Amino acid sequence: MRIFSLLWIVFTAVTIGIAACVTPYRSVPFQNVNGKLFQEPTFGDLSSLTLREDIDRLILGAGEQIVTLSSKNVTKKTGQVSWESSSDAKSLCQTKGKSREKCKNFITATYTLKSGKMLVCGTNAFSPSCDYMTVTDETISLDGNQMSVKGTIPFDPSDRFASLMNDDTLFSATSANFLGTEMVFQKHGPIPGQNAIKTEMKQSLLSEPNMISVNLVEASKDSDNGEDDQVFLFFTEKAVEEQPADLLVSRVARVCKSDLGGKKILQKKWSSFIKARLDCPFGDSSALVQDVFLLKSQTNWKDSIFYATFTSNPQHSGASSHSAVCAYRLSDVNDVFAGRFLAETGTGSWLRYTGAVPSPRPGSCINDETRAAGFSSSLDLPDNYTTFVINHPLMEGVVTPIGGKPLLVQSSRKFSKIVVDQVTSTKGEQHQMLLIGTESGWLQKAVKLDGEEGRIVEELQLFEDPLPVDFLQLSTTGQLYGGTSNTRVFYAALTEGCTTPEKTPVIFFF
């Protein structure tokens, strides 16, 4: 958490009637943004972006190139290495009907390991592979020991996926076959593809999902009853409980980090996977989640908040196109998971389950209470527990946003990415600053004051062309990094105090 000057906080509050030090709400066009350029002839399509604050590096996956930049002097390229698919892999890919353009090795993910090394993964001509990489002050190098992995990243570079690395354990939600029809959410570790725990292939668990975000809540760090960490998956899918069954809805699912699967039933499968509908009420359609950011509480993990961007459901042709931001208390999400289950009937409809619920409660994580009852891990759980979980993954309750409505709703911009920072005024008042990327290349800055809705106070045109903001990362010192898949990356310093359009400190890379 950083201290922001009172002048900045006053400026962000102008739209709710507080006197401002500069003119109110501003829209800064591209030509008025003070930018610097980074140009690289071999720079391919941007496919991943990772910030490593421990070594002051920004790691970019750019087609078949891995590029590192100094995070402090972003005009300085510190290293570059190529990882191309073999000619045989490219030929095989094309004989299977894929285009020449897609039959390459798109570097779609880079992860930092506890050792300081990095795990780099690429689509490798529709044969996903990973390798280890070493990053030094001036160079980067791949180990050259490629590992074939499935369910880590997608086969198709255009498919969306979600992943998270924690303590050398990788959680990923993506396709696990060449056709992209087998969607899984799984964890691997310490080597990708080995010792994997994944979702059972059942439509009631995942029904043609589009994976959005994976977030970890470290409940074990300040728990008074030996709680396990919780992992949350956000996605959209076809609603099996609705008629017609092809209605797209937003979901949040939860699993336990230490889940090892069942002993007899659900072997090497999640034994804690449960899910619920995620609601962001605006317009006349079920909104579809686009991105999620977890703002972790510094005092109590239960007070953490999920911020998410949504867009209107395109299935509703009569609905006008809008975007929104909704916020959800972690405690409210877990309250829904502690509620009633739904059960599928013989006719395919889903109704409230009224029978007995096994003990320990299905979907709950191992804690001191379950250990005292003789259940030290998920492998110790009885068969009636795992049977119930596989047949009742869906909750009756719906996760609703704080206040029952969105923080922001807009029709002029289509929201894509979001990051949120907790800022403190010189009076000691805490506020949330929302930084929202749009599909047309704008960055919107909004502030959430206690007891108020979110207010957009400034927007910056990051790209001269209407290109989507596909990546956003915020450093602990207030530096914003992001970019678009169309080979452009930007850097922005979130300054304190009042600024003018001519001095807005944004640096672009093309």
C-alpha positions as CSV (number, residue, x, y, z in Angstrom):
1,M,0.0,0.0,0.0
2,R,1.4,3.4,-1.0
3,I,0.7,6.9,0.3
4,F,-0.7,9.2,-2.4
5,S,-0.8,12.9,-2.0
6,L,-4.0,14.6,-0.9
7,L,-4.0,16.7,-4.1
8,W,-4.3,13.5,-6.1
9,I,-7.1,12.2,-4.0
10,V,-8.9,15.5,-4.3
11,F,-8.5,15.4,-8.0
12,T,-10.0,12.0,-8.3
13,A,-13.0,13.0,-6.4
14,V,-14.1,16.0,-8.5
15,T,-17.1,14.3,-10.0
16,I,-18.7,13.9,-6.6
17,G,-18.6,17.6,-5.9
18,I,-15.3,18.0,-4.1
19,A,-13.2,21.0,-5.1
20,A,-10.4,20.1,-7.5
21,C,-6.9,21.4,-8.1
22,V,-7.2,21.1,-11.8
23,T,-10.1,20.9,-14.2
24,P,-12.5,17.9,-13.7
25,Y,-12.7,14.7,-15.8
26,R,-10.2,14.6,-18.6
27,S,-9.9,12.7,-21.8
28,V,-6.3,12.7,-23.1
29,P,-6.0,11.8,-26.8
30,F,-3.0,9.9,-28.1
31,Q,-1.2,13.0,-29.5
32,N,-1.3,14.7,-26.1
33,V,0.3,11.8,-24.3
34,N,4.0,12.2,-23.7
35,G,5.3,9.0,-25.1
36,K,8.6,7.2,-25.9
37,L,9.0,4.5,-28.5
38,F,10.7,1.1,-28.4
39,Q,11.1,-0.4,-31.9
40,E,12.4,-3.9,-32.7
41,P,12.2,-5.3,-36.3
42,T,12.0,-8.9,-35.1
43,F,9.3,-8.2,-32.5
44,G,6.5,-10.6,-33.2
45,D,2.9,-10.5,-32.0
46,L,2.8,-9.9,-28.2
47,S,1.5,-13.1,-26.6
48,S,2.6,-12.8,-23.0
49,L,3.8,-10.2,-20.5
50,T,5.3,-10.8,-17.1
51,L,6.8,-8.4,-14.6
52,R,9.6,-9.5,-12.3
53,E,10.2,-6.8,-9.8
54,D,12.9,-8.9,-8.0
55,I,15.3,-8.4,-10.9
56,D,13.8,-5.3,-12.5
57,R,12.8,-7.0,-15.7
58,L,9.8,-7.1,-18.0
59,I,9.6,-10.4,-19.8
60,L,7.7,-10.4,-23.1
61,G,6.6,-13.3,-25.2
62,A,6.5,-12.0,-28.8
63,G,5.7,-14.7,-31.3
64,E,8.7,-17.0,-31.3
65,Q,10.8,-14.5,-29.4
66,I,11.4,-13.9,-25.7
67,V,12.4,-10.3,-25.0
68,T,13.5,-8.8,-21.7
69,L,13.3,-5.1,-20.9
70,S,14.5,-3.1,-17.9
71,S,11.5,-2.2,-15.8
72,K,13.2,0.9,-14.6
73,N,14.4,2.1,-18.0
74,V,11.9,0.6,-20.3
75,T,13.6,1.9,-23.5
76,K,16.5,-0.5,-22.7
77,K,16.3,-4.1,-24.1
78,T,18.4,-6.3,-21.9
79,G,18.0,-9.6,-23.7
80,Q,16.4,-11.6,-26.5
81,V,16.3,-15.3,-27.4
82,S,14.4,-17.3,-30.1
83,W,12.5,-20.5,-29.6
84,E,11.1,-21.7,-32.9
85,S,9.2,-24.9,-33.7
86,S,11.2,-27.5,-35.7
87,S,10.5,-27.8,-39.4
88,D,9.0,-31.3,-38.7
89,A,6.6,-29.9,-36.1
90,K,5.5,-27.2,-38.5
91,S,4.9,-29.6,-41.3
92,L,3.0,-32.0,-39.1
93,C,0.9,-29.1,-37.9
94,Q,0.0,-28.1,-41.4
95,T,-0.8,-31.6,-42.5
96,K,-3.4,-31.7,-39.7
97,G,-5.2,-28.7,-41.4
98,K,-3.8,-25.8,-39.4
99,S,-2.6,-22.6,-41.1
100,R,1.1,-21.9,-41.7
101,E,0.7,-18.7,-39.6
102,K,-0.6,-20.6,-36.6
103,C,1.9,-23.5,-36.9
104,K,4.6,-21.7,-35.0
105,N,5.8,-21.5,-31.4
106,F,3.8,-18.7,-29.8
107,I,5.3,-17.9,-26.4
108,T,2.0,-17.6,-24.4
109,A,3.2,-17.9,-20.8
110,T,6.2,-17.3,-18.6
111,Y,6.3,-18.2,-14.9
112,T,8.8,-17.4,-12.1
113,L,10.0,-20.3,-10.0
114,K,11.2,-20.2,-6.4
115,S,14.7,-20.9,-7.6
116,G,14.7,-17.7,-9.7
117,K,14.6,-19.6,-12.9
118,M,11.6,-19.2,-15.2
119,L,9.3,-21.7,-16.9
120,V,8.5,-20.7,-20.5
121,C,5.7,-22.3,-22.4
122,G,4.8,-22.1,-26.1
123,T,2.2,-23.5,-28.4
124,N,4.9,-25.2,-30.5
125,A,2.9,-25.8,-33.7
126,F,-0.1,-27.2,-31.8
127,S,2.1,-29.4,-29.6
128,P,2.4,-27.3,-26.3
129,S,5.8,-27.4,-24.8
130,C,7.7,-25.8,-21.9
131,D,11.4,-25.1,-21.2
132,Y,13.3,-23.6,-18.3
133,M,14.9,-20.2,-18.8
134,T,17.7,-18.3,-16.9
135,V,17.5,-14.5,-16.8
136,T,20.6,-12.4,-15.9
137,D,21.4,-8.7,-16.0
138,E,22.4,-8.7,-19.6
139,T,21.3,-12.1,-21.1
140,I,18.6,-14.7,-21.2
141,S,19.1,-18.4,-22.1
142,L,16.9,-21.4,-22.5
143,D,18.0,-24.8,-21.0
144,G,17.0,-26.5,-24.3
145,N,15.2,-29.4,-22.5
146,Q,11.7,-29.1,-23.9
147,M,8.9,-30.8,-22.1
148,S,5.7,-31.8,-23.9
149,V,2.8,-30.6,-21.8
150,K,-1.0,-30.8,-22.2
151,G,-3.5,-28.8,-20.3
152,T,-0.8,-26.2,-19.4
153,I,-1.4,-23.8,-22.3
154,P,-3.7,-24.1,-25.3
155,F,-2.8,-25.8,-28.5
156,D,-4.2,-22.9,-30.5
157,P,-2.5,-19.5,-30.0
158,S,-5.9,-17.7,-30.5
159,D,-7.6,-19.6,-27.6
160,R,-8.0,-17.9,-24.3
161,F,-6.7,-19.6,-21.1
162,A,-6.0,-18.7,-17.5
163,S,-3.1,-19.8,-15.2
164,L,-1.3,-19.0,-12.0
165,M,2.0,-20.1,-10.6
166,N,2.4,-20.4,-6.8
167,D,5.2,-22.1,-4.9
168,D,6.2,-24.0,-8.1
169,T,2.7,-25.3,-8.4
170,L,1.0,-24.3,-11.7
171,F,-2.8,-23.9,-11.9
172,S,-4.1,-23.8,-15.4
173,A,-7.4,-23.7,-17.2
174,T,-7.2,-24.4,-20.9
175,S,-7.8,-27.0,-23.6
176,A,-6.0,-30.3,-23.3
177,N,-6.4,-31.7,-26.9
178,F,-5.6,-30.7,-30.5
179,L,-9.2,-29.9,-31.4
180,G,-9.7,-27.7,-28.3
181,T,-12.8,-29.7,-27.3
182,E,-11.4,-31.1,-24.0
183,M,-11.3,-28.2,-21.5
184,V,-9.7,-28.8,-18.1
185,F,-8.8,-27.0,-14.9
186,Q,-5.8,-28.6,-13.3
187,K,-2.7,-28.2,-11.2
188,H,0.7,-29.5,-11.9
189,G,3.9,-29.6,-9.9
190,P,6.7,-29.4,-9.6
191,I,7.1,-30.4,-13.3
192,P,4.3,-29.4,-15.7
193,G,2.2,-32.4,-16.7
194,Q,3.3,-34.5,-13.8
195,N,1.3,-35.3,-10.6
196,A,-1.6,-33.4,-12.2
197,I,-5.0,-33.0,-10.5
198,K,-7.7,-32.0,-12.9
199,T,-11.4,-31.7,-13.4
200,E,-13.5,-34.8,-14.3
201,M,-14.6,-34.8,-17.9
202,K,-18.3,-34.1,-17.2
203,Q,-20.5,-31.4,-18.7
204,S,-22.0,-30.5,-15.4
205,L,-18.6,-29.4,-14.2
206,L,-17.4,-27.5,-17.4
207,S,-19.8,-26.9,-20.3
208,E,-17.8,-25.4,-23.2
209,P,-16.1,-22.9,-20.9
210,N,-14.1,-19.8,-21.8
211,M,-11.5,-19.5,-19.1
212,I,-10.9,-16.0,-17.7
213,S,-8.8,-15.8,-14.5
214,V,-7.3,-17.9,-11.8
215,N,-6.7,-16.3,-8.3
216,L,-5.2,-17.7,-5.1
217,V,-6.3,-16.7,-1.6
218,E,-3.6,-17.6,0.9
219,A,-6.0,-18.5,3.8
220,S,-3.3,-20.5,5.5
221,K,-1.1,-17.5,6.3
222,D,-3.3,-16.0,9.0
223,S,-5.8,-18.7,9.7
224,D,-6.6,-19.6,13.3
225,N,-7.9,-23.1,12.3
226,G,-5.3,-24.5,9.9
227,E,-7.2,-23.5,6.7
228,D,-5.9,-24.6,3.3
229,D,-5.3,-22.0,0.6
230,Q,-8.2,-21.5,-1.8
231,V,-8.0,-21.3,-5.6
232,F,-10.7,-19.5,-7.6
233,L,-11.4,-20.0,-11.3
234,F,-13.5,-17.4,-13.2
235,F,-15.0,-18.4,-16.5
236,T,-18.1,-18.3,-18.7
237,E,-19.9,-21.4,-19.9
238,K,-23.2,-22.8,-21.2
239,A,-25.7,-23.0,-18.3
240,V,-26.7,-26.6,-17.8
241,E,-29.4,-25.5,-15.4
242,E,-31.1,-23.2,-17.9
243,Q,-33.4,-23.8,-20.8
244,P,-32.3,-23.5,-23.5
245,A,-29.1,-25.0,-22.2
246,D,-26.9,-22.9,-24.6
247,L,-27.4,-19.7,-22.5
248,L,-23.9,-18.3,-21.6
249,V,-23.4,-17.3,-18.0
250,S,-20.5,-16.2,-15.8
251,R,-19.2,-18.5,-13.1
252,V,-16.8,-18.7,-10.2
253,A,-15.5,-22.0,-9.0
254,R,-13.4,-22.9,-6.0
255,V,-10.9,-25.7,-5.2
256,C,-8.5,-26.3,-2.4
257,K,-4.8,-25.9,-3.1
258,S,-3.8,-29.1,-1.3
259,D,-6.5,-31.2,-3.0
260,L,-4.9,-34.6,-4.0
261,G,-8.1,-36.1,-5.4
262,G,-10.0,-39.0,-4.0
263,K,-8.7,-42.4,-2.9
264,K,-11.1,-44.6,-4.9
265,I,-13.5,-42.1,-6.6
266,L,-12.1,-39.1,-8.4
267,Q,-8.5,-40.4,-8.4
268,K,-6.2,-37.6,-9.5
269,K,-9.3,-35.4,-10.0
270,W,-10.4,-32.4,-8.0
271,S,-12.5,-33.6,-5.0
272,S,-13.2,-30.0,-3.9
273,F,-14.5,-28.4,-7.2
274,I,-17.7,-26.5,-6.7
275,K,-19.1,-23.6,-8.7
276,A,-21.7,-20.9,-8.6
277,R,-23.2,-18.3,-11.0
278,L,-21.6,-14.8,-10.9
279,D,-24.0,-11.9,-11.3
280,C,-23.3,-8.4,-12.4
281,P,-26.8,-6.9,-13.0
282,F,-27.0,-4.4,-15.8
283,G,-29.0,-4.4,-19.0
284,D,-31.4,-7.2,-19.8
285,S,-29.0,-10.0,-20.3
286,S,-26.6,-12.2,-18.3
287,A,-23.3,-10.3,-18.3
288,L,-20.2,-12.1,-19.3
289,V,-17.0,-11.7,-17.2
290,Q,-13.9,-10.5,-19.1
291,D,-11.2,-10.1,-16.5
292,V,-10.7,-10.4,-12.7
293,F,-8.3,-8.7,-10.2
294,L,-8.0,-9.8,-6.6
295,L,-7.3,-6.9,-4.2
296,K,-5.9,-8.7,-1.2
297,S,-6.6,-7.4,2.3
298,Q,-3.5,-6.6,4.3
299,T,-5.2,-7.4,7.6
300,N,-7.6,-10.3,7.0
301,W,-7.7,-12.6,4.0
302,K,-11.5,-12.9,4.4
303,D,-11.9,-9.1,3.6
304,S,-10.2,-9.4,0.2
305,I,-12.3,-8.2,-2.8
306,F,-12.6,-9.4,-6.4
307,Y,-13.0,-6.7,-9.1
308,A,-14.2,-7.9,-12.4
309,T,-15.0,-6.4,-15.8
310,F,-18.1,-7.5,-17.7
311,T,-19.7,-7.0,-21.1
312,S,-23.2,-7.6,-22.4
313,N,-24.1,-11.0,-23.6
314,P,-24.0,-11.1,-27.4
315,Q,-26.6,-13.9,-27.4
316,H,-29.3,-11.3,-26.6
317,S,-29.5,-9.5,-30.0
318,G,-32.0,-6.9,-28.6
319,A,-29.7,-5.9,-25.7
320,S,-27.6,-2.8,-26.1
321,S,-23.9,-3.2,-25.7
322,H,-22.6,-2.1,-22.3
323,S,-19.6,-2.8,-20.1
324,A,-19.5,-2.8,-16.3
325,V,-17.2,-3.3,-13.3
326,C,-18.5,-5.3,-10.3
327,A,-16.9,-5.9,-7.0
328,Y,-17.4,-9.0,-4.8
329,R,-16.4,-9.7,-1.2
330,L,-14.5,-12.9,-0.8
331,S,-16.6,-13.6,2.3
332,D,-19.8,-13.3,0.1
333,V,-18.4,-15.8,-2.4
334,N,-17.6,-18.3,0.3
335,D,-21.1,-17.8,1.8
336,V,-22.6,-19.0,-1.4
337,F,-20.3,-22.0,-1.4
338,A,-21.5,-22.7,2.1
339,G,-25.2,-22.7,1.0
340,R,-27.5,-25.1,-0.7
341,F,-26.6,-27.4,-3.6
342,L,-28.5,-28.1,-6.8
343,A,-29.2,-31.6,-8.0
344,E,-29.9,-32.8,-11.6
345,T,-33.2,-34.6,-12.0
346,G,-34.0,-37.5,-14.4
347,T,-35.4,-35.0,-16.9
348,G,-32.2,-32.9,-17.0
349,S,-33.5,-30.0,-14.9
350,W,-31.7,-28.8,-11.9
351,L,-33.5,-28.3,-8.6
352,R,-32.6,-27.6,-5.0
353,Y,-31.0,-30.6,-3.3
354,T,-33.1,-31.5,-0.2
355,G,-31.3,-34.7,1.0
356,A,-28.6,-35.3,3.5
357,V,-25.2,-33.6,3.0
358,P,-22.2,-35.7,3.9
359,S,-19.7,-34.7,6.6
360,P,-17.1,-33.2,6.1
361,R,-19.1,-30.8,3.9
362,P,-18.4,-31.4,0.2
363,G,-16.3,-28.6,-1.4
364,S,-14.8,-27.5,2.0
365,C,-11.0,-27.6,2.5
366,I,-9.1,-29.5,5.1
367,N,-8.7,-27.7,8.4
368,D,-8.0,-28.5,12.0
369,E,-11.5,-29.7,12.6
370,T,-11.4,-32.2,9.7
371,R,-7.9,-33.3,10.8
372,A,-9.2,-34.0,14.3
373,A,-12.0,-36.1,12.7
374,G,-9.3,-38.3,11.0
375,F,-9.2,-36.6,7.6
376,S,-5.7,-35.3,7.0
377,S,-6.0,-35.0,3.3
378,S,-8.5,-35.4,0.5
379,L,-7.3,-39.0,0.1
380,D,-8.8,-39.8,3.5
381,L,-12.3,-38.5,2.6
382,P,-15.1,-41.1,2.5
383,D,-16.6,-42.3,-0.8
384,N,-20.0,-40.6,-0.1
385,Y,-18.1,-37.3,0.0
386,T,-16.5,-37.7,-3.5
387,T,-19.7,-39.2,-4.9
388,F,-21.6,-36.2,-3.7
389,V,-19.1,-33.7,-5.2
390,I,-19.1,-35.2,-8.6
391,N,-22.9,-35.2,-8.8
392,H,-23.6,-31.8,-7.1
393,P,-20.9,-29.3,-8.3
394,L,-23.4,-26.4,-8.7
395,M,-24.6,-24.2,-5.9
396,E,-28.2,-22.8,-5.8
397,G,-27.1,-19.4,-4.6
398,V,-25.8,-16.6,-6.9
399,V,-22.8,-14.5,-6.1
400,T,-24.0,-10.9,-6.2
401,P,-21.8,-7.8,-6.2
402,I,-21.2,-5.4,-3.3
403,G,-24.3,-3.1,-3.0
404,G,-26.2,-5.3,-5.4
405,K,-25.1,-3.4,-8.5
406,P,-22.1,-2.5,-10.6
407,L,-19.5,0.1,-9.6
408,L,-19.4,1.4,-13.1
409,V,-21.5,1.0,-16.3
410,Q,-20.5,2.4,-19.7
411,S,-21.8,2.1,-23.2
412,S,-19.1,4.2,-25.0
413,R,-16.2,1.8,-24.1
414,K,-15.9,-1.9,-24.0
415,F,-14.0,-3.0,-21.0
416,S,-11.3,-5.6,-21.2
417,K,-8.6,-5.7,-18.5
418,I,-8.6,-4.3,-14.9
419,V,-6.1,-3.8,-12.1
420,V,-6.8,-2.2,-8.8
421,D,-4.6,-0.5,-6.2
422,Q,-5.3,0.5,-2.6
423,V,-4.2,4.1,-2.1
424,T,-4.1,6.2,1.1
425,S,-4.5,9.9,1.3
426,T,-2.4,12.1,3.6
427,K,-5.4,12.1,5.9
428,G,-5.1,8.3,6.2
429,E,-8.2,7.6,4.2
430,Q,-8.1,4.5,2.0
431,H,-9.5,4.4,-1.4
432,Q,-9.5,2.0,-4.4
433,M,-8.0,3.2,-7.7
434,L,-9.3,1.2,-10.7
435,L,-7.3,1.1,-13.9
436,I,-9.4,-0.3,-16.7
437,G,-8.3,-1.2,-20.2
438,T,-10.7,-1.1,-23.1
439,E,-11.1,-2.9,-26.4
440,S,-10.4,0.4,-28.3
441,G,-7.1,1.1,-26.7
442,W,-8.0,3.5,-23.9
443,L,-7.0,3.3,-20.3
444,Q,-9.7,4.6,-17.8
445,K,-8.8,5.7,-14.3
446,A,-11.5,5.5,-11.8
447,V,-11.7,5.9,-8.0
448,K,-13.8,4.1,-5.5
449,L,-14.5,6.2,-2.4
450,D,-16.1,4.7,0.7
451,G,-19.8,4.6,0.4
452,E,-19.8,5.8,-3.2
453,E,-19.9,4.2,-6.6
454,G,-16.9,4.2,-8.8
455,R,-16.2,7.4,-10.8
456,I,-14.1,7.6,-13.9
457,V,-11.9,10.7,-13.5
458,E,-9.5,10.4,-16.4
459,E,-8.9,8.4,-19.6
460,L,-5.8,8.1,-21.7
461,Q,-5.7,7.0,-25.4
462,L,-2.8,4.4,-25.3
463,F,-2.8,3.5,-29.0
464,E,-3.4,5.8,-32.0
465,D,-5.3,2.9,-33.6
466,P,-8.3,1.3,-31.9
467,L,-6.4,-1.7,-30.6
468,P,-7.5,-3.7,-27.5
469,V,-5.7,-3.5,-24.2
470,D,-4.9,-7.2,-23.7
471,F,-2.4,-7.0,-20.9
472,L,-2.2,-5.0,-17.7
473,Q,0.1,-5.4,-14.7
474,L,0.7,-3.1,-11.8
475,S,3.9,-3.0,-9.8
476,T,4.1,-2.5,-6.1
477,T,5.6,0.9,-6.7
478,G,2.8,2.2,-9.0
479,Q,4.2,1.4,-12.4
480,L,1.6,0.2,-14.9
481,Y,2.7,-2.2,-17.7
482,G,0.5,-3.5,-20.4
483,G,0.0,-3.9,-24.1
484,T,-2.0,-5.2,-27.0
485,S,-1.4,-8.5,-28.9
486,N,-0.8,-6.4,-32.0
487,T,2.9,-6.0,-31.0
488,R,2.5,-2.9,-28.9
489,V,3.5,-2.5,-25.2
490,F,3.1,0.5,-23.0
491,Y,4.5,1.6,-19.6
492,A,2.8,4.2,-17.4
493,A,4.0,5.8,-14.2
494,L,1.1,6.6,-11.9
495,T,2.2,9.9,-10.6
496,E,1.2,11.7,-7.4
497,G,-0.4,15.1,-7.3
498,C,-2.0,17.0,-10.1
499,T,-0.9,16.6,-13.7
500,T,-1.7,18.2,-17.1
501,P,-2.3,16.4,-20.4
502,E,1.1,17.6,-21.7
503,K,2.9,15.9,-18.8
504,T,1.0,12.6,-18.5
505,P,3.9,10.1,-18.1
506,V,3.1,7.3,-20.4
507,I,5.7,5.4,-22.4
508,F,4.8,3.2,-25.4
509,F,6.6,0.4,-27.3
510,F,5.8,-0.4,-30.9
